[in-house]
Amino acid sequence: MSGFARSLKIALGLAIIAALIIVPMNFNRYGLFILSQWAVMSIAAMGLNLTLGYAGQVSLAQGAFVGIGAYASAIMTTHGWPLPAAILVAIVLSFAIGWVLGYPALRVQHHYLAFVTLAFSTLAFLVFRNESWLTGGIYGISNIPRPHIFGFATNRPLPFYYVCLGSLAIVSLAVWWLIRSPWGRAFMALRENPLRAQSLGVDTRRYTLMAFAIGSALGGVAGALYAPLTQYIDPVPFNLSLSLDLLMMVIVGGAGFYFGPFLGAMIAVLLPEWLRFTDGYYLMLYAVAVMLLLIWSPTGILGILDRYLAERRTKAASALRAVAKSRLETAQ
């Protein structure tokens, strides 16, 4: 990458970060809620992207882990615990359950694994709905408090949006480090060819479990932020449709691409809002737009960009070879 291209990418990244910090200052309450929801769903989609996009393990249980994190946060914060402690418990609980859920992935793959995670998602929803002594059942948990950060209250929408945005930044940096570490390379080797990865000394059993556990833990983080964002939770938001929405975010944005979950969450959360001017047709238009996109590019939006850049690199390499060949022929 040339110095100019690197500087351009850094400048673009800084401009986007500045826009996310400054522009929402002029938004109303609902606009801030939607942006906060985008940040929370991006965290959950990043976890699923780690499991599916990088490690190649199909999961339909990410919505259940968001629910586990949300209920852990709601129960603890309504009993006087601070939000950071609730997030830590949500991470540990989701990580442990995700590790156990990863064991079926050692024996089944592809759609069989999807059915196993689907069963877990259904089980989690039934626990949320029926165990009213813990979760409040169909009545849910209300009056979930928002935290005080270094003495500053985040009860208002803008301060809590910054809490969600800051959490997204921390998770993004952690995932950036992870996918560039030996663990990230092992996940990608596991996705491409498990037998070859095992022959090269990669402990496929351990890394399969780690992919599920870390991805599930990020779902727990998203849930722990979702509870104080809405300040009321019940079982309905954490049914199978949430897992399918998160799966769509990863696929539409681009599975296996770092920025895929950000883009996919933006489309899933923001695009329906942008199409509301069509009145009752906005969900139909949204569904049609997603279907056309996946028909045209099954690798998602970033897959289109990756294919375009690959073609440019191929053409540039071909042109260099042609120039080198002509110079060689001239010299002879």
C-alpha positions as CSV (number, residue, x, y, z in Angstrom):
1,M,0.0,0.0,0.0
2,S,1.4,3.4,-1.0
3,G,1.9,6.1,1.5
4,F,-0.8,8.2,-0.1
5,A,-3.4,5.4,0.1
6,R,-2.5,4.7,3.7
7,S,-2.9,8.4,4.6
8,L,-6.2,8.6,2.7
9,K,-7.5,5.6,4.7
10,I,-6.5,7.1,8.0
11,A,-8.1,10.4,7.1
12,L,-11.3,8.7,6.1
13,G,-11.4,6.7,9.3
14,L,-10.8,9.8,11.4
15,A,-13.5,11.7,9.5
16,I,-16.0,8.9,10.2
17,I,-15.1,8.8,13.9
18,A,-15.5,12.5,14.1
19,A,-18.9,12.4,12.4
20,L,-20.1,9.7,14.8
21,I,-19.1,11.9,17.7
22,I,-20.2,15.3,16.5
23,V,-23.2,14.9,14.2
24,P,-25.4,13.0,16.7
25,M,-25.3,16.1,19.0
26,N,-28.1,17.5,16.7
27,F,-30.2,14.4,16.7
28,N,-33.5,14.0,18.6
29,R,-34.2,11.2,21.1
30,Y,-35.3,8.7,18.5
31,G,-32.4,9.3,16.2
32,L,-30.0,8.8,19.1
33,F,-31.8,5.5,20.0
34,I,-31.4,4.2,16.5
35,L,-27.7,5.1,16.4
36,S,-27.2,3.4,19.8
37,Q,-29.0,0.4,18.5
38,W,-26.7,0.3,15.5
39,A,-23.7,0.3,17.8
40,V,-25.1,-2.5,20.0
41,M,-26.0,-4.6,17.0
42,S,-22.6,-4.1,15.4
43,I,-21.0,-5.6,18.5
44,A,-23.3,-8.6,18.3
45,A,-22.7,-9.0,14.6
46,M,-18.9,-8.8,15.1
47,G,-19.2,-11.8,17.4
48,L,-21.1,-13.8,14.8
49,N,-18.7,-12.7,12.1
50,L,-15.8,-14.1,14.2
51,T,-17.7,-17.4,14.6
52,L,-19.0,-17.6,11.0
53,G,-16.9,-15.4,8.8
54,Y,-13.5,-16.2,10.2
55,A,-13.9,-19.6,11.8
56,G,-16.5,-20.9,9.4
57,Q,-18.9,-22.2,12.1
58,V,-22.6,-21.7,11.4
59,S,-24.5,-20.4,14.4
60,L,-28.2,-19.5,14.8
61,A,-27.8,-18.8,18.5
62,Q,-26.3,-15.3,18.6
63,G,-29.6,-13.8,19.5
64,A,-29.8,-16.1,22.5
65,F,-26.5,-14.8,23.8
66,V,-27.6,-11.2,23.3
67,G,-30.6,-12.2,25.5
68,I,-28.4,-13.9,28.1
69,G,-26.3,-10.7,28.3
70,A,-29.4,-8.5,28.5
71,Y,-31.0,-10.5,31.3
72,A,-27.7,-10.7,33.2
73,S,-27.4,-6.9,32.9
74,A,-31.0,-6.2,33.8
75,I,-31.1,-8.5,36.9
76,M,-27.8,-7.1,38.3
77,T,-28.3,-3.4,37.6
78,T,-31.8,-3.4,39.0
79,H,-30.3,-4.9,42.2
80,G,-27.8,-2.2,42.6
81,W,-24.8,-3.6,40.7
82,P,-22.8,-1.3,38.4
83,L,-23.0,-1.8,34.7
84,P,-19.3,-2.7,34.2
85,A,-19.8,-5.6,36.7
86,A,-22.9,-6.7,34.8
87,I,-21.0,-6.6,31.5
88,L,-18.2,-8.7,33.1
89,V,-20.7,-11.3,34.3
90,A,-22.4,-11.3,30.9
91,I,-19.1,-12.0,29.2
92,V,-18.1,-14.8,31.5
93,L,-21.6,-16.4,31.3
94,S,-21.8,-16.2,27.5
95,F,-18.2,-17.4,27.1
96,A,-18.9,-20.4,29.3
97,I,-22.1,-21.4,27.6
98,G,-20.6,-20.7,24.1
99,W,-17.7,-23.0,24.9
100,V,-20.1,-25.8,25.8
101,L,-22.2,-25.1,22.7
102,G,-19.1,-25.4,20.6
103,Y,-18.7,-29.1,21.4
104,P,-21.4,-30.1,18.8
105,A,-19.3,-28.3,16.3
106,L,-16.5,-30.8,16.9
107,R,-18.8,-33.6,15.5
108,V,-21.3,-31.9,13.1
109,Q,-20.9,-29.2,10.5
110,H,-22.8,-26.9,8.2
111,H,-26.6,-27.2,8.3
112,Y,-26.5,-29.9,11.0
113,L,-24.6,-27.5,13.2
114,A,-27.2,-24.8,12.4
115,F,-29.9,-27.1,13.7
116,V,-28.0,-27.6,17.0
117,T,-27.6,-23.9,17.5
118,L,-31.3,-23.4,16.5
119,A,-32.3,-25.8,19.2
120,F,-30.3,-23.9,21.8
121,S,-31.8,-20.6,20.7
122,T,-35.3,-22.1,21.2
123,L,-34.3,-23.4,24.6
124,A,-33.0,-20.0,25.7
125,F,-36.2,-18.3,24.6
126,L,-38.3,-20.8,26.6
127,V,-36.1,-20.1,29.7
128,F,-36.5,-16.4,29.2
129,R,-40.3,-16.7,28.9
130,N,-41.1,-19.4,31.5
131,E,-38.7,-18.9,34.3
132,S,-40.5,-15.9,35.7
133,W,-38.9,-16.2,39.1
134,L,-35.6,-15.1,37.4
135,T,-36.5,-13.3,34.2
136,G,-40.0,-11.9,35.0
137,G,-41.5,-14.1,32.4
138,I,-43.8,-12.5,29.8
139,Y,-43.9,-9.3,31.9
140,G,-40.1,-8.8,31.6
141,I,-37.9,-6.5,33.7
142,S,-38.5,-2.7,33.7
143,N,-36.9,0.4,35.1
144,I,-33.4,-0.8,34.2
145,P,-31.1,2.0,35.2
146,R,-28.4,3.6,33.1
147,P,-24.9,3.8,34.5
148,H,-22.9,6.7,36.0
149,I,-19.5,6.9,34.3
150,F,-16.8,8.6,36.4
151,G,-19.6,10.4,38.2
152,F,-21.4,11.5,35.1
153,A,-25.0,10.4,34.6
154,T,-26.0,8.8,31.3
155,N,-29.7,8.9,31.8
156,R,-30.2,11.1,28.7
157,P,-30.0,9.7,25.2
158,L,-26.8,11.5,24.1
159,P,-24.5,10.4,27.0
160,F,-25.7,6.8,26.7
161,Y,-25.1,6.9,23.0
162,Y,-21.5,7.8,23.8
163,V,-21.3,4.8,26.2
164,C,-22.5,2.5,23.3
165,L,-20.1,4.1,20.9
166,G,-17.2,3.9,23.3
167,S,-18.0,0.2,23.9
168,L,-18.1,-0.4,20.2
169,A,-14.7,1.3,19.8
170,I,-13.2,-0.9,22.6
171,V,-14.6,-4.1,21.1
172,S,-13.5,-3.1,17.6
173,L,-9.9,-2.6,18.7
174,A,-10.0,-6.0,20.5
175,V,-11.3,-7.8,17.5
176,W,-8.8,-6.0,15.2
177,W,-6.0,-7.3,17.4
178,L,-7.5,-10.8,17.6
179,I,-7.9,-11.4,13.9
180,R,-4.3,-10.3,13.3
181,S,-3.0,-12.5,16.0
182,P,-2.0,-16.2,15.7
183,W,-5.5,-17.0,16.9
184,G,-7.1,-15.1,14.0
185,R,-4.9,-16.9,11.5
186,A,-5.8,-20.2,13.1
187,F,-9.5,-19.3,12.8
188,M,-9.1,-18.6,9.1
189,A,-7.2,-21.8,8.6
190,L,-10.0,-23.7,10.3
191,R,-12.5,-22.1,8.0
192,E,-10.6,-22.8,4.8
193,N,-9.5,-26.4,5.4
194,P,-9.7,-28.1,8.8
195,L,-7.8,-31.2,7.8
196,R,-4.9,-29.1,6.4
197,A,-4.9,-26.9,9.4
198,Q,-4.7,-29.9,11.7
199,S,-1.8,-31.3,9.6
200,L,0.0,-28.0,10.1
201,G,-0.3,-28.4,13.9
202,V,-3.4,-26.2,14.5
203,D,-5.4,-27.6,17.5
204,T,-8.7,-27.5,15.6
205,R,-10.7,-28.7,18.6
206,R,-9.5,-25.9,20.8
207,Y,-9.9,-23.2,18.2
208,T,-13.4,-24.3,17.3
209,L,-14.4,-24.0,20.9
210,M,-12.7,-20.6,21.2
211,A,-14.5,-19.3,18.1
212,F,-17.9,-20.1,19.6
213,A,-16.9,-18.9,23.0
214,I,-15.5,-15.5,22.0
215,G,-18.3,-14.8,19.5
216,S,-20.8,-15.7,22.1
217,A,-19.1,-13.4,24.7
218,L,-19.4,-10.5,22.2
219,G,-23.1,-11.3,22.0
220,G,-23.3,-11.1,25.8
221,V,-21.6,-7.6,25.7
222,A,-24.2,-6.4,23.2
223,G,-27.0,-7.7,25.4
224,A,-25.6,-6.1,28.5
225,L,-25.7,-2.7,26.6
226,Y,-29.1,-3.4,25.1
227,A,-30.9,-3.7,28.4
228,P,-30.0,-0.2,29.7
229,L,-30.6,1.2,26.2
230,T,-34.2,0.1,26.1
231,Q,-34.6,0.2,29.9
232,Y,-37.1,-2.7,29.6
233,I,-36.7,-6.2,28.3
234,D,-38.9,-9.2,27.8
235,P,-38.4,-12.5,25.9
236,V,-39.8,-11.3,22.6
237,P,-36.8,-9.4,21.2
238,F,-34.5,-12.5,21.8
239,N,-36.4,-15.1,19.7
240,L,-35.0,-16.7,16.6
241,S,-35.7,-13.6,14.5
242,L,-32.9,-11.7,16.2
243,S,-30.4,-14.5,15.4
244,L,-31.6,-14.4,11.8
245,D,-31.3,-10.6,11.7
246,L,-27.7,-10.9,13.0
247,L,-26.9,-13.6,10.4
248,M,-28.3,-11.3,7.7
249,M,-26.1,-8.4,9.0
250,V,-23.0,-10.5,8.7
251,I,-23.8,-11.9,5.2
252,V,-25.0,-8.6,3.7
253,G,-22.1,-6.7,5.0
254,G,-19.6,-9.3,4.0
255,A,-18.8,-12.4,6.1
256,G,-15.0,-12.6,6.9
257,F,-14.5,-8.9,6.3
258,Y,-13.6,-6.8,9.3
259,F,-16.0,-3.9,8.4
260,G,-18.8,-6.2,7.3
261,P,-20.7,-6.2,10.6
262,F,-20.6,-2.4,10.8
263,L,-22.0,-2.1,7.3
264,G,-24.5,-4.9,7.7
265,A,-25.8,-3.5,11.0
266,M,-26.2,-0.1,9.4
267,I,-28.3,-1.6,6.6
268,A,-30.4,-3.7,8.9
269,V,-31.0,-1.0,11.5
270,L,-30.9,2.3,9.5
271,L,-32.2,1.3,6.0
272,P,-35.8,0.5,7.2
273,E,-35.9,3.9,8.9
274,W,-34.7,5.6,5.8
275,L,-37.5,3.9,3.8
276,R,-40.3,4.9,6.1
277,F,-41.3,7.7,3.7
278,T,-42.9,4.8,1.7
279,D,-45.4,4.3,4.5
280,G,-46.5,0.7,4.6
281,Y,-44.2,-0.5,1.8
282,Y,-40.9,0.1,3.5
283,L,-40.4,-3.4,4.8
284,M,-41.2,-4.9,1.4
285,L,-38.7,-2.6,-0.3
286,Y,-36.1,-3.4,2.4
287,A,-36.6,-7.2,1.8
288,V,-36.4,-6.8,-2.0
289,A,-33.2,-4.7,-1.7
290,V,-31.5,-7.3,0.4
291,M,-32.6,-10.2,-1.9
292,L,-31.3,-8.4,-5.0
293,L,-28.0,-7.6,-3.3
294,L,-27.4,-11.2,-2.3
295,I,-28.4,-12.5,-5.7
296,W,-25.9,-10.1,-7.3
297,S,-23.2,-10.5,-4.7
298,P,-23.5,-13.5,-2.3
299,T,-20.3,-12.3,-0.6
300,G,-22.1,-9.1,0.5
301,I,-21.4,-5.4,-0.1
302,L,-17.7,-5.6,0.8
303,G,-17.4,-8.6,-1.4
304,I,-18.2,-6.3,-4.3
305,L,-15.5,-3.9,-3.3
306,D,-13.0,-6.8,-2.8
307,R,-13.8,-8.2,-6.2
308,Y,-13.3,-4.8,-7.8
309,L,-10.0,-4.3,-6.1
310,A,-8.8,-7.8,-7.1
311,E,-9.7,-7.1,-10.7
312,R,-7.7,-3.9,-10.6
313,R,-4.7,-5.6,-9.1
314,T,-4.9,-8.3,-11.7
315,K,-5.1,-5.8,-14.6
316,A,-2.1,-3.8,-13.1
317,A,-0.1,-7.0,-12.8
318,S,-0.9,-8.0,-16.3
319,A,0.1,-4.6,-17.6
320,L,3.4,-4.8,-15.7
321,R,4.1,-8.2,-17.2
322,A,3.3,-7.0,-20.7
323,V,5.7,-4.0,-20.3
324,A,8.5,-6.3,-18.9
325,K,8.0,-8.8,-21.8
326,S,8.2,-6.0,-24.4
327,R,11.4,-4.6,-22.8
328,L,12.9,-8.1,-22.8
329,E,12.1,-8.6,-26.5
330,T,13.5,-5.2,-27.3
331,A,16.7,-6.0,-25.5
332,Q,17.1,-9.2,-27.4
